[in-house]
Amino acid sequence: MTFLQILILTAIFLAASIISVISGSTSLITVPVMLAFGIEPHVAIATNMLGLTVMSFGATLPFVGKGIIDTQRLPLLITLTLISSVLGALLVLIVPSRSMPLIISIAMIAVAIFSSLKKEAGLVPAEGKPPRMAELLGYVATFILGIYGGFFSGGYVTLLTAAYVLLFRMTFIQAIATTKLINIVSSLIATVIFAHQGIIDYGLGLVLSFAMFVGGVIGGQLSLQLSNLWLQRIYLTVIAILTVITLRNAQQRNQSMHPPHWVTPWV
């Protein structure tokens, strides 16, 4: 890659990291950009996962010692994430690259549905504990989403944030802080597996990781300064934009794969 291309990627990764601390979905921006620059899909996913690990660490730092992270549920959440992330990372080595755009589109549609169910959730601290069934579903969601997080991570934290707000009744700032710490675990496990398989571009990955670390720290500090209402507004706005983009891209890919019957494909 040329110096200019690396500079452009660095700027995009920095901006995406700042916003995605609140909204999640970093990989829905960064991975397609890497693919557009000609990076092979599996290498793009693996290299991006290295950057996500470093970004999540940077994004978690501003929340440490603030009493925002849900430490009571954290041990079980981390254990479930460890197991499921291993399963997800192994899927990358099995699932064909062409199936990834479909997974991205489905993930963003799910995010939009989850986020529109209860818009008042996450604005104020909930009184009392959530129902036992909701608590159980929160842990189930952590495991299932952990598989997807280890596999690709595009929309993983976005979905996890929605699940924690709706099921664990966390405020947005609590969900954002907790999911950033959990994402360190998910991304790190996947990164280790990808490193073992030798599919990480370390030269590019280290440069982008630095940009994402800086973006994560800035995004975390920004989150602490905003109210839960503004965090919700940013979260829902980004989800709406990414949902439209992924649906449009999915439609274009479908049309290119299935041209009208009067079009004779080249052979």
Helices and strands as residue ranges (DSSP letters): H 3-23, H 27-36, H 41-60, G 61-63, H 74-92, G 97-99, H 100-117, H 132-151, H 156-166, H 172-197, H 202-225, H 228-257
